[in-house]
Every structure is written in C-alpha cells, then in structure tokens.
C-alpha cells in the first residue's frame, strides 16, 4: 500500500454522482456481459485471489467468483456495494464487499493474483 493524499471533497462528489439514478439497472442491462468477458480475458480461475476495483454492483466480481476465485469487490459507493452484496447472497456467491477509494486502497501489496476493473476506471 502506498501513501496517497485524498481530496475528500472530490471523493464526496464522486460518491454522490455514482449514487444518482439507478446504476444497478443500467449495469444489469449494459455492463453485465462485460464482467464475464473481462474475467475470461484475464484468465481468472479457481483458487486465485482477485480484487475488483470500482466494482459497483459486482458484474465482474460475480463472474470471477463463479470461477471459484476468492474475490474482494471494492467500491466508493456504499449503495452500490449493498446492491451487489444482496445479489451475491441471492446467487450463492462468496464475495467480500469493501467500501474503498480506488486511489487509496487499504490492502497489502502483492496479495492478489489479479486486479480487475470492468468500467470503473473511466
């Protein structure tokens, strides 16, 4: 983990923007297929440790978990994480959900086999 100075005002604005509207519905319709494609392209497989950065409601995290990977899904927006957590539980998927700023993840370096982000890095 490296030290990063976070602009809390900007962080709050980003959180508010992602909480507007119904991202979960848009993600289900438009983003859902991208998660599977990303996981396949990254070669993620059972037993790997995977971090999904800016996971939103979890499209890529779900696809990674379905391979048998151990997945942490991180996002800045707690509302999206809660929707993802509920969907994962309903689908029987084991995903660890964490609220986190992608600019300053509080995770140790070198512990993941793959770090992915579906559309969160825009």
N, CA, C and O of each residue as an XYZ file, in Angstrom:
488
protein
N       0.846     -1.163      0.000
C       0.000      0.000      0.000
C       0.895      1.229      0.000
O       1.824      1.316      0.803
N       0.632      2.168     -0.877
C       1.417      3.391     -0.917
C       0.582      4.550     -0.375
O      -0.648      4.515     -0.410
N       1.264      5.565      0.121
C       0.579      6.721      0.692
C       0.025      7.594     -0.423
O       0.734      7.918     -1.376
N      -1.225      7.969     -0.305
C      -1.878      8.825     -1.279
C      -2.675      9.878     -0.529
O      -3.341      9.576      0.462
N      -2.606     11.112     -1.004
C      -3.402     12.177     -0.404
C      -4.740     12.215     -1.135
O      -4.789     12.353     -2.357
N      -5.809     12.093     -0.379
C      -7.145     12.046     -0.961
C      -7.845     13.388     -0.770
O      -7.852     13.945      0.328
N      -8.429     13.894     -1.841
C      -9.255     15.094     -1.792
C     -10.652     14.647     -1.362
O     -11.423     14.144     -2.179
N     -10.973     14.827     -0.093
C     -12.243     14.326      0.460
C     -13.459     14.999     -0.175
O     -14.509     14.370     -0.309
N     -13.333     16.259     -0.563
C     -14.451     16.948     -1.215
C     -14.732     16.313     -2.580
O     -15.885     16.064     -2.933
N     -13.681     16.058     -3.332
C     -13.841     15.406     -4.629
C     -14.374     13.984     -4.453
O     -15.220     13.537     -5.227
N     -13.884     13.282     -3.446
C     -14.355     11.934     -3.164
C     -15.865     11.942     -2.885
O     -16.591     11.079     -3.377
N     -16.329     12.905     -2.104
C     -17.759     13.011     -1.787
C     -18.575     13.289     -3.044
O     -19.676     12.761     -3.202
N     -18.039     14.119     -3.938
C     -18.746     14.408     -5.194
C     -18.854     13.154     -6.054
O     -19.911     12.880     -6.622
N     -17.775     12.397     -6.151
C     -17.806     11.148     -6.929
C     -18.817     10.166     -6.340
O     -19.587      9.539     -7.067
N     -18.802     10.044     -5.034
C     -19.736      9.140     -4.361
C     -21.180      9.557     -4.674
O     -22.025      8.706     -4.954
N     -21.458     10.857     -4.626
C     -22.809     11.360     -4.891
C     -23.231     11.115     -6.338
O     -24.374     10.737     -6.595
N     -22.326     11.324     -7.274
C     -22.654     11.104     -8.690
C     -23.002      9.646     -8.950
O     -23.987      9.360     -9.630
N     -22.204      8.716     -8.415
C     -22.473      7.294     -8.643
C     -23.740      6.834     -7.940
O     -24.310      5.807     -8.307
N     -24.188      7.578     -6.933
C     -25.418      7.215     -6.220
C     -26.671      7.741     -6.921
O     -27.784      7.353     -6.567
N     -26.500      8.619     -7.909
C     -27.649      9.153     -8.645
C     -28.256      8.090     -9.551
O     -27.560      7.191    -10.021
N     -29.533      8.197     -9.787
C     -30.184      7.302    -10.736
C     -30.190      5.862    -10.263
O     -30.088      5.579     -9.070
N     -30.309      4.964    -11.220
C     -30.381      3.537    -10.902
C     -29.278      2.807    -11.659
O     -29.535      2.099    -12.633
N     -28.037      2.994    -11.188
C     -26.895      2.365    -11.845
C     -27.051      0.858    -11.932
O     -26.656      0.248    -12.926
N     -27.619      0.256    -10.910
C     -27.752     -1.208    -10.890
C     -28.541     -1.707    -12.092
O     -28.178     -2.722    -12.686
N     -29.608     -1.016    -12.459
C     -30.395     -1.429    -13.627
C     -29.606     -1.251    -14.917
O     -29.630     -2.111    -15.797
N     -28.915     -0.137    -15.018
C     -28.082      0.106    -16.205
C     -26.992     -0.957    -16.289
O     -26.719     -1.494    -17.362
N     -26.379     -1.253    -15.162
C     -25.315     -2.262    -15.134
C     -25.849     -3.621    -15.554
O     -25.197     -4.339    -16.312
N     -27.035     -3.978    -15.066
C     -27.623     -5.270    -15.435
C     -27.843     -5.364    -16.934
O     -27.595     -6.410    -17.534
N     -28.308     -4.280    -17.544
C     -28.628     -4.294    -18.971
C     -27.404     -4.144    -19.870
O     -27.288     -4.837    -20.880
N     -26.501     -3.252    -19.511
C     -25.402     -2.907    -20.412
C     -24.040     -3.462    -20.013
O     -23.230     -3.789    -20.880
N     -23.781     -3.570    -18.729
C     -22.442     -3.902    -18.255
C     -22.280     -5.386    -17.952
O     -21.168     -5.912    -18.011
N     -23.357     -6.052    -17.633
C     -23.292     -7.444    -17.184
C     -22.434     -8.345    -18.071
O     -21.604     -9.089    -17.547
N     -22.602     -8.307    -19.396
C     -21.769     -9.189    -20.236
C     -20.275     -8.866    -20.170
O     -19.444     -9.741    -20.415
N     -19.933     -7.640    -19.847
C     -18.522     -7.250    -19.805
C     -17.760     -7.969    -18.699
O     -16.581     -8.282    -18.863
N     -18.420     -8.233    -17.578
C     -17.757     -8.902    -16.459
C     -17.222    -10.261    -16.846
O     -16.073    -10.587    -16.548
N     -18.042    -11.056    -17.505
C     -17.618    -12.394    -17.943
C     -16.494    -12.313    -18.964
O     -15.546    -13.097    -18.925
N     -16.610    -11.361    -19.873
C     -15.563    -11.186    -20.890
C     -14.237    -10.792    -20.244
O     -13.183    -11.305    -20.617
N     -14.293     -9.886    -19.282
C     -13.083     -9.440    -18.591
C     -12.424    -10.584    -17.832
O     -11.210    -10.770    -17.909
N     -13.222    -11.346    -17.104
C     -12.692    -12.465    -16.318
C     -12.064    -13.513    -17.234
O     -11.003    -14.054    -16.923
N     -12.711    -13.800    -18.354
C     -12.152    -14.764    -19.309
C     -10.844    -14.236    -19.898
O      -9.862    -14.972    -19.992
N     -10.830    -12.961    -20.294
C      -9.627    -12.372    -20.895
C      -8.467    -12.327    -19.901
O      -7.306    -12.459    -20.290
N      -8.784    -12.141    -18.618
C      -7.742    -12.087    -17.584
C      -7.284    -13.478    -17.159
O      -6.311    -13.612    -16.416
N      -7.974    -14.507    -17.623
C      -7.584    -15.876    -17.289
C      -7.798    -16.231    -15.828
O      -7.068    -17.052    -15.271
N      -8.780    -15.626    -15.213
C      -9.045    -15.881    -13.791
C      -9.616    -17.281    -13.621
O     -10.479    -17.719    -14.382
N      -9.104    -17.982    -12.588
C      -9.538    -19.364    -12.363
C      -9.649    -19.654    -10.867
O      -9.292    -18.829    -10.026
N     -10.142    -20.821    -10.567
C     -10.389    -21.242     -9.188
C      -9.141    -21.098     -8.325
O      -8.030    -21.412     -8.752
N      -9.348    -20.619     -7.108
C      -8.266    -20.508     -6.141
C      -7.479    -19.214     -6.199
O      -6.747    -18.894     -5.262
N      -7.617    -18.461     -7.288
C      -6.883    -17.202     -7.370
C      -7.505    -16.163     -6.446
O      -8.694    -16.219     -6.129
N      -6.679    -15.221     -6.024
C      -7.144    -14.085     -5.221
C      -7.321    -12.908     -6.163
O      -6.376    -12.476     -6.824
N      -8.555    -12.388     -6.217
C      -8.906    -11.356     -7.188
C      -9.468    -10.130     -6.474
O     -10.294    -10.249     -5.570
N      -9.011     -8.961     -6.889
C      -9.551     -7.696     -6.411
C     -10.270     -7.025     -7.568
O      -9.680     -6.803     -8.625
N     -11.542     -6.701     -7.374
C     -12.318     -5.942     -8.359
C     -12.400     -4.510     -7.844
O     -13.086     -4.237     -6.859
N     -11.701     -3.598     -8.513
C     -11.652     -2.192     -8.127
C     -12.794     -1.453     -8.815
O     -13.043     -1.655    -10.003
N     -13.486     -0.597     -8.069
C     -14.652      0.126     -8.586
C     -15.686     -0.888     -9.078
O     -16.191     -0.795    -10.197
N     -15.981     -1.843     -8.223
C     -16.827     -2.987     -8.576
C     -18.285     -2.631     -8.799
O     -19.007     -3.382     -9.454
N     -18.729     -1.512     -8.275
C     -20.142     -1.169     -8.414
C     -21.009     -2.245     -7.797
O     -20.836     -2.608     -6.634
N     -21.946     -2.755     -8.585
C     -22.847     -3.798     -8.096
C     -22.296     -5.196     -8.317
O     -22.947     -6.179     -7.960
N     -21.103     -5.303     -8.902
C     -20.401     -6.578     -8.903
C     -20.388     -7.431    -10.146
O     -20.149     -8.634    -10.048
N     -20.635     -6.868    -11.310
C     -20.682     -7.703    -12.514
C     -19.414     -8.522    -12.731
O     -19.494     -9.724    -12.981
N     -18.261     -7.895    -12.640
C     -17.006     -8.636    -12.822
C     -16.695     -9.498    -11.599
O     -16.175    -10.606    -11.733
N     -17.014     -8.991    -10.412
C     -16.782     -9.771     -9.187
C     -17.574    -11.072     -9.218
O     -17.061    -12.120     -8.827
N     -18.824    -11.012     -9.682
C     -19.653    -12.220     -9.772
C     -19.025    -13.229    -10.724
O     -18.927    -14.415    -10.410
N     -18.600    -12.748    -11.888
C     -18.003    -13.647    -12.880
C     -16.736    -14.294    -12.327
O     -16.494    -15.479    -12.557
N     -15.935    -13.530    -11.605
C     -14.715    -14.081    -11.006
C     -15.060    -15.110     -9.931
O     -14.436    -16.169     -9.864
N     -16.045    -14.808     -9.095
C     -16.448    -15.735     -8.035
C     -16.999    -17.035     -8.621
O     -16.818    -18.105     -8.040
N     -17.663    -16.944     -9.758
C     -18.221    -18.142    -10.392
C     -17.141    -19.102    -10.869
O     -17.415    -20.285    -11.069
N     -15.915    -18.613    -11.055
C     -14.808    -19.495    -11.444
C     -14.237    -20.239    -10.242
O     -13.478    -21.196    -10.398
N     -14.606    -19.794     -9.044
C     -14.032    -20.364     -7.830
C     -12.917    -19.518     -7.249
O     -12.253    -19.924     -6.295
N     -12.708    -18.336     -7.827
C     -11.702    -17.413     -7.291
C     -12.199    -16.823     -5.973
O     -13.402    -16.758     -5.723
N     -11.258    -16.396     -5.141
C     -11.586    -15.678     -3.900
C     -11.563    -14.190     -4.241
O     -10.526    -13.654     -4.629
N     -12.702    -13.529     -4.095
C     -12.881    -12.183     -4.641
C     -13.174    -11.153     -3.555
O     -13.999    -11.371     -2.668
N     -12.471    -10.023     -3.653
C     -12.821     -8.826     -2.894
C     -13.324     -7.816     -3.911
O     -12.635     -7.505     -4.882
N     -14.536     -7.301     -3.685
C     -15.118     -6.263     -4.539
C     -15.084     -4.952     -3.765
O     -15.670     -4.849     -2.688
N     -14.402     -3.959     -4.307
C     -14.297     -2.669     -3.626
C     -14.956     -1.584     -4.467
O     -14.912     -1.616     -5.696
N     -15.564     -0.628     -3.785
C     -16.183      0.495     -4.481
C     -16.313      1.655     -3.512
O     -16.339      1.467     -2.296
N     -16.393      2.843     -4.061
C     -16.527      4.067     -3.284
C     -17.953      4.260     -2.771
O     -18.162      4.917     -1.751
N     -18.925      3.695     -3.468
C     -20.334      3.966     -3.191
C     -20.988      2.837     -2.385
O     -21.184      1.741     -2.909
N     -21.324      3.091     -1.132
C     -21.906      2.038     -0.301
C     -23.243      1.515     -0.814
O     -23.560      0.342     -0.614
N     -24.027      2.358     -1.466
C     -25.316      1.901     -2.002
C     -25.120      0.820     -3.062
O     -25.855     -0.167     -3.091
N     -24.134      1.007     -3.928
C     -23.862      0.005     -4.961
C     -23.347     -1.279     -4.335
O     -23.722     -2.374     -4.753
N     -22.488     -1.146     -3.335
C     -21.975     -2.332     -2.645
C     -23.103     -3.125     -1.995
O     -23.104     -4.356     -2.033
N     -24.050     -2.428     -1.407
C     -25.165     -3.117     -0.753
C     -26.011     -3.878     -1.776
O     -26.451     -4.998     -1.514
N     -26.235     -3.267     -2.938
C     -26.979     -3.965     -4.002
C     -26.202     -5.191     -4.467
O     -26.781     -6.256     -4.678
N     -24.900     -5.038     -4.624
C     -24.065     -6.162     -5.029
C     -24.045     -7.265     -3.989
O     -24.142     -8.446     -4.323
N     -23.920     -6.881     -2.732
C     -23.904     -7.860     -1.635
C     -25.205     -8.667     -1.626
O     -25.177     -9.889     -1.474
N     -26.335     -7.991     -1.789
C     -27.635     -8.672     -1.793
C     -27.740     -9.629     -2.978
O     -28.227    -10.751     -2.832
N     -27.286     -9.188     -4.145
C     -27.341    -10.045     -5.337
C     -26.417    -11.251     -5.188
O     -26.770    -12.358     -5.595
N     -25.240    -11.043     -4.611
C     -24.301    -12.154     -4.406
C     -24.894    -13.181     -3.452
O     -24.807    -14.385     -3.692
N     -25.490    -12.706     -2.382
C     -26.114    -13.609     -1.412
C     -27.239    -14.399     -2.068
O     -27.342    -15.612     -1.887
N     -28.081    -13.706     -2.830
C     -29.194    -14.374     -3.515
C     -28.695    -15.406     -4.513
O     -29.334    -16.438     -4.721
N     -27.546    -15.125     -5.134
C     -26.981    -16.041     -6.125
C     -26.041    -17.083     -5.546
O     -25.488    -17.898     -6.283
N     -25.856    -17.065     -4.233
C     -24.978    -18.037     -3.593
C     -23.504    -17.829     -3.893
O     -22.726    -18.782     -3.879
N     -23.112    -16.579     -4.168
C     -21.715    -16.278     -4.491
C     -20.995    -15.717     -3.272
O     -21.541    -14.890     -2.542
N     -19.771    -16.171     -3.060
C     -18.959    -15.725     -1.937
C     -18.043    -14.595     -2.395
O     -17.009    -14.838     -3.017
N     -18.430    -13.358     -2.084
C     -17.653    -12.172     -2.437
C     -17.520    -11.324     -1.178
O     -18.491    -11.130     -0.447
N     -16.313    -10.821     -0.929
C     -16.046     -9.937      0.203
C     -16.213     -8.501     -0.299
O     -15.463     -8.065     -1.174
N     -17.173     -7.769      0.235
C     -17.512     -6.415     -0.221
C     -16.880     -5.386      0.701
O     -17.041     -5.463      1.919
N     -16.150     -4.407      0.122
C     -15.474     -3.391      0.935
C     -15.620     -2.004      0.323
O     -15.365     -1.797     -0.863
N     -16.035     -1.064      1.161
C     -16.077      0.326      0.718
C     -14.648      0.842      0.698
O     -13.942      0.775      1.704
N     -14.224      1.358     -0.448
C     -12.842      1.814     -0.578
C     -12.701      2.781     -1.745
O     -13.394      2.663     -2.755
N     -11.809      3.722     -1.591
C     -11.451      4.649     -2.648
C     -10.351      3.994     -3.484
O      -9.328      3.574     -2.943
N     -10.555      3.906     -4.779
C      -9.581      3.257     -5.664
C      -8.219      3.955     -5.633
O      -7.200      3.348     -5.964
N      -8.203      5.215     -5.241
C      -6.947      5.953     -5.167
C      -6.149      5.631     -3.910
O      -4.966      5.961     -3.827
N      -6.776      4.996     -2.942
C      -6.079      4.702     -1.684
C      -6.663      3.439     -1.058
O      -7.288      3.489      0.001
N      -6.454      2.334     -1.714
C      -6.955      1.060     -1.196
C      -6.154      0.662      0.031
O      -4.924      0.716      0.016
N      -6.823      0.273      1.063
C      -6.147     -0.133      2.300
C      -5.969     -1.651      2.298
O      -6.487     -2.369      3.154
N      -5.228     -2.095      1.317
C      -4.949     -3.521      1.151
C      -3.450     -3.689      0.952
O      -2.792     -2.828      0.367
N      -2.919     -4.793      1.437
C      -1.485     -5.030      1.295
C      -1.114     -5.259     -0.168
O      -1.885     -5.849     -0.926
N       0.050     -4.797     -0.553
C       0.566     -5.028     -1.899
C       0.925     -6.495     -2.070
O       1.327     -7.159     -1.115
N       0.780     -6.993     -3.277
C       1.260     -8.320     -3.626
C       0.424     -9.487     -3.162
O       0.887    -10.626     -3.225
N      -0.801     -9.250     -2.694
C      -1.605    -10.372     -2.194
C      -2.622    -10.884     -3.213
O      -3.302    -11.878     -2.955
N      -2.736    -10.224     -4.360
C      -3.723    -10.630     -5.357
C      -3.047    -11.223     -6.588
O      -1.982    -10.775     -7.012
N      -3.688    -12.235     -7.145
C      -3.221    -12.816     -8.399
C      -3.685    -11.980     -9.582
O      -3.041    -11.961    -10.631
N      -4.811    -11.289     -9.407
C      -5.348    -10.444    -10.472
C      -6.107     -9.282     -9.850
O      -6.792     -9.436     -8.839
N      -5.973     -8.115    -10.475
C      -6.752     -6.936    -10.105
C      -7.485     -6.511    -11.362
O      -6.871     -6.268    -12.401
N      -8.816     -6.422    -11.260
C      -9.634     -6.111    -12.426
C     -10.515     -4.902    -12.144
O     -10.745     -4.542    -10.990
N     -11.002     -4.284    -13.207
C     -11.988     -3.212    -13.107
C     -12.743     -3.181    -14.419
O     -12.154     -2.975    -15.481
N     -14.030     -3.381    -14.344
C     -14.834     -3.516    -15.558
C     -14.977     -2.180    -16.292
O     -14.456     -2.033    -17.398
N     -15.657     -1.224    -15.710
C     -15.758      0.105    -16.325
C     -15.482      1.208    -15.311
O     -15.660      2.388    -15.614
N     -15.057      0.841    -14.132
C     -14.858      1.806    -13.060
C     -13.723      2.775    -13.294
O     -13.704      3.852    -12.699
N     -12.788      2.427    -14.132
C     -11.638      3.294    -14.376
C     -11.905      4.060    -15.666
O     -11.419      3.710    -16.741
N     -12.696      5.118    -15.518
C     -13.071      5.914    -16.692
C     -12.508      7.311    -16.552
O     -12.706      8.147    -17.433
